[in-house]
Amino acid sequence: MNCSNFIDFSDNNNEQNTDSLQNPSKRNQNLPNQKGKSTDLKENLNKTLYDKIDSLNISNESKDPLPAENFKNNDVNLKKYSKRLSVPPPINTVDANLIAQKSLNEKLLSKISSPTINTIPCISNKIDPNGKVSIGVSVDRNKKYRRTMEDSHSVINNFCDVDGQLYAAIFDGHAGKQAAKWCGENFHEILKDLLSKNKGRPTPDTLNETFLTSDTLISSLEKSKSGCTAIVAYIEKLHNPSEDDTSKSYNLYCSNVGDARAVLVRNGVAVRLSYDHKGEDPFEAKRVIENGGFIINNRVNGVLAVTRALGDSSMKKVVVGNPYISCTPLLPTDDFLILGCDGLWDVISDQDAADLICNSVCAQIASDKLLQYAIDNFSTDNISIVVIKFNHT
């Protein structure tokens, strides 16, 4: 199957949202007509938001967020997805890293120096018996700042009993650990079931359904108002690889909601394969506002930092579970894949993470390095990291 580089399964208002972006005169028509004391505040927020969007000067011709020199831009027919699919704004990896590094430097300068924290991480070391990949998992509650561990993770080699396929995921919980725990135990089972029932179906469709099914089930759980972000990596073996290039026999699908992130290290260069769904993002903020919510201090309704998540049943109208999905053919120049929750990415940029582990001889050493770096640099959240090292022979 052809594989699109980036796919964003959004809600049913995509046609309206796209129209308002391209036609400024229709913006106010799309905004909810709300009454009450908060109306003026929301109107001011909306005006500021649209000013930000105008300043971005986005070109509709630039649909591929990945550098053309590093990735093949595969053709995909988006018309059949038109009612529920939109392509997110391009991600300039270089600029994203520079902005992230500047933000990190400001954070670190504001922190008080303290001695290195000695920790004993919870480690799960898994190695593919066929030697195609090695996998390192390092997690820590970060007890200096957190009383409980609300993260969950899952790693499965030879996924769906297919040699070389792999599933890895991290779920970062908030408002309790129930949602993340449930996903760690059940998300892969739903994906496996849908893959077996829908053979020949485009994989992004199956991943999208897995997210939405999980979101619905979590939201329906009694006594649970918790939610979680998610980053899921699925390495799929191609049954009919290209005859022109037999090295491209696997596709890497990364799908996420929230700010858990996937970074591919290709020939030493970090390339982000996920999209941070945060209140500070103007496109996500626009969607929240147009669906009746508001953004204060970069938080949804002044409460939640992420704009997409699984669970969060009390905010489901604006905090949706529709994932951002990317597809990348794996190449011999691919070194590592890093999956991490915001406990890692709040204190390190994509490229710095790639540089830190570039000489690691195995994935476990790499994930341990990233964990210790996060702790040494004052991460204040639970930390979960999965590193996949590609062993090319």
Residue pairs with C-beta under 8 A, 6 or more apart in sequence:
1 202
1 203
2 74
2 75
2 76
3 74
3 76
3 251
3 327
3 328
3 329
4 74
4 76
4 78
4 204
4 327
5 64
5 65
5 66
5 71
5 73
5 74
5 326
5 327
5 328
6 63
6 64
6 65
6 66
6 87
6 88
6 275
6 324
6 325
6 326
6 327
7 76
7 81
7 85
7 87
7 204
7 324
7 325
7 326
7 327
8 85
8 86
8 87
8 88
8 275
8 322
8 323
8 324
8 325
9 84
9 85
9 204
9 208
9 211
9 322
9 323
9 324
9 325
10 17
10 84
10 85
10 86
10 287
10 320
10 322
11 84
11 287
11 291
11 320
11 322
12 83
12 84
13 287
13 290
13 291
14 83
14 84
14 85
14 86
15 82
15 83
16 30
16 290
17 30
17 86
17 286
17 287
17 290
18 86
19 26
19 30
20 26
20 27
20 29
20 30
20 286
20 290
21 53
21 58
21 286
22 60
24 50
24 54
27 46
27 50
30 290
31 46
31 289
31 290
32 289
32 290
32 291
32 292
34 42
34 292
38 294
41 294
42 289
42 294
45 289
45 294
45 295
45 296
46 289
49 282
49 285
49 286
49 289
49 295
50 286
52 282
53 282
53 283
53 286
56 89
56 282
58 89
58 90
62 90
63 87
63 90
64 71
64 73
64 90
65 88
65 89
65 90
65 91
65 92
66 73
66 91
66 93
66 271
66 328
67 93
67 271
70 266
70 267
70 269
70 271
71 271
71 328
72 329
74 327
74 329
78 85
78 87
88 275
88 283
88 324
89 283
91 272
91 275
93 269
93 270
93 271
93 272
93 350
96 272
96 350
97 270
97 349
97 350
97 351
97 352
100 345
100 349
100 350
101 349
101 351
101 352
104 347
104 348
104 349
107 346
107 347
108 347
108 377
108 378
111 378
114 378
116 375
116 376
117 144
117 375
117 376
119 140
119 371
119 372
119 375
121 138
121 139
121 140
121 368
121 371
122 138
122 139
122 140
123 136
123 137
123 138
123 139
123 364
123 368
124 137
124 155
125 135
125 136
125 137
125 364
126 134
126 135
126 137
126 155
126 157
127 134
127 135
128 134
128 135
128 157
128 158
128 166
129 157
130 163
130 164
131 391
131 393
132 164
132 390
132 391
133 157
133 166
133 363
133 388
133 389
133 390
133 391
134 362
134 363
134 364
134 388
134 389
134 391
135 155
135 157
135 166
135 168
135 363
135 364
135 386
135 387
135 388
135 389
136 362
136 363
136 364
136 365
136 366
136 367
136 368
136 385
136 386
136 387
136 389
137 153
137 155
137 364
137 367
137 385
137 386
137 387
138 364
138 367
138 368
138 370
138 371
138 383
138 384
138 385
139 149
139 151
139 153
139 371
139 382
139 383
139 384
139 385
140 371
140 375
140 382
140 383
141 148
141 149
141 382
142 343
142 375
142 379
142 380
142 381
142 382
142 383
145 379
145 380
145 381
146 380
146 381
146 382
148 177
149 177
149 382
150 172
150 173
150 174
150 176
150 177
150 180
150 228
150 382
151 170
151 171
151 172
151 173
151 180
151 341
151 343
151 382
151 383
151 384
152 170
152 171
152 173
152 177
152 180
152 181
152 183
152 184
152 185
152 228
152 384
153 168
153 169
153 170
153 171
153 184
153 384
153 386
154 167
154 168
154 169
154 184
154 185
154 187
154 188
155 166
155 167
155 168
155 169
155 386
156 166
156 167
156 168
156 188
157 166
158 164
158 165
158 166
159 165
159 166
159 167
159 188
159 192
159 234
159 235
160 192
160 195
160 196
162 237
163 237
164 235
164 237
164 250
165 234
165 235
165 236
165 237
166 233
166 234
166 235
166 388
167 188
167 191
167 232
167 233
167 234
167 235
168 232
168 233
168 339
168 386
168 388
169 183
169 184
169 187
169 188
169 230
169 231
169 232
169 233
169 339
170 230
170 231
170 260
170 339
170 340
170 341
170 384
170 385
170 386
171 179
171 180
171 183
171 184
171 187
171 228
171 229
171 230
171 260
171 310
172 180
172 228
172 229
172 230
172 258
172 260
172 341
172 342
172 343
172 382
172 384
173 179
173 180
173 181
173 226
173 227
173 228
174 226
174 227
174 228
174 229
174 304
174 309
175 225
175 226
175 227
175 312
176 224
176 225
176 226
177 226
178 221
178 224
178 226
178 311
179 218
179 224
179 226
179 227
179 228
179 310
179 311
179 312
180 226
180 228
182 217
182 218
182 221
183 214
183 218
183 228
183 230
183 310
186 214
186 217
187 210
187 214
187 230
187 232
190 210
190 213
190 214
191 206
191 207
191 210
191 232
191 234
194 206
194 209
194 210
194 213
195 203
195 206
198 205
198 206
203 234
203 236
203 251
203 253
203 327
204 253
204 325
204 327
207 232
207 234
207 253
207 255
207 323
207 325
208 255
208 322
208 323
208 325
211 230
211 255
211 257
211 310
211 321
211 322
211 323
212 321
212 322
214 310
214 321
215 310
215 311
215 320
215 321
216 321
218 224
218 227
218 310
218 311
218 313
219 311
219 312
219 313
219 316
220 313
224 311
224 313
225 311
225 312
225 313
225 314
226 311
226 312
227 304
227 309
227 310
227 311
227 312
227 319
228 258
228 309
228 310
228 311
229 256
229 257
229 258
229 259
229 260
229 306
229 308
229 309
229 310
229 341
229 342
230 255
230 256
230 257
230 258
230 260
230 309
230 310
230 323
231 254
231 255
231 256
231 260
231 261
231 262
231 274
231 339
231 340
231 341
232 253
232 254
232 255
232 256
232 323
233 252
233 253
233 254
233 262
233 337
233 339
233 386
233 388
234 252
234 253
234 254
234 255
235 250
235 251
235 252
235 253
235 330
236 250
236 251
236 252
236 253
237 249
237 250
238 248
238 249
238 250
238 251
241 248
241 249
242 248
247 331
247 332
248 329
248 330
248 331
249 330
250 329
250 330
251 327
251 328
251 329
251 330
252 264
252 273
252 327
252 328
252 329
252 330
252 337
253 325
253 326
253 327
254 262
254 273
254 274
254 325
254 326
254 328
255 274
255 323
255 324
255 325
255 326
256 262
256 274
256 275
256 277
256 323
256 324
257 277
257 306
257 308
257 309
257 310
257 320
257 321
257 322
257 323
257 324
258 276
258 277
258 306
258 307
258 308
258 309
259 276
259 277
259 278
259 305
259 306
259 341
259 342
259 345
260 274
260 339
260 340
260 341
260 342
261 272
261 274
261 276
261 339
261 340
261 342
261 345
261 350
262 272
262 273
262 274
262 326
262 337
262 338
262 339
263 270
263 271
263 272
263 273
263 337
263 338
263 340
263 350
263 353
263 354
264 270
264 271
264 273
264 328
264 334
264 336
264 337
264 338
265 271
265 334
265 335
265 336
265 337
265 338
265 354
265 357
265 358
266 331
266 333
266 334
266 335
267 333
267 334
267 335
268 335
268 354
268 355
268 358
269 351
269 354
270 349
270 350
270 351
270 353
270 354
271 350
272 350
273 326
273 328
274 324
274 326
275 324
277 284
277 306
277 307
277 308
277 309
277 324
278 284
278 298
278 305
278 306
278 307
279 285
279 288
279 295
279 298
279 299
279 300
279 304
279 305
279 306
279 307
280 298
281 307
284 307
284 308
285 295
285 307
287 307
287 318
288 294
288 295
288 300
288 307
288 318
289 295
291 317
291 318
292 317
292 318
293 300
293 301
293 315
293 317
293 318
294 300
294 301
294 302
296 302
298 305
299 305
300 306
300 307
300 315
300 318
300 319
301 315
301 318
303 315
304 312
304 315
304 319
306 319
307 318
307 319
307 320
308 319
308 320
308 321
308 322
308 323
308 324
309 319
309 321
310 321
312 319
330 390
332 392
334 390
334 392
335 358
335 389
335 390
336 354
336 357
336 358
336 360
336 363
336 366
336 387
336 388
336 389
336 390
337 387
337 388
337 390
338 353
338 354
338 357
338 366
338 370
338 385
338 386
338 387
339 385
339 386
339 387
339 388
340 353
340 370
340 383
340 384
340 385
340 386
341 381
341 382
341 383
341 384
341 385
342 381
343 374
343 379
343 380
343 381
343 382
343 383
343 384
344 353
344 370
344 371
344 374
344 379
344 383
344 384
344 385
346 379
346 380
346 381
347 373
347 374
347 377
347 378
347 379
348 356
348 370
348 373
348 374
348 377
353 370
356 369
356 370
356 373
357 365
357 366
357 369
357 370
357 387
360 366
360 369
360 389
362 389
363 387
363 388
363 389
364 387
366 387
366 389
367 385
367 386
367 387
370 385
370 387
371 383
371 385
374 383
374 385
375 383
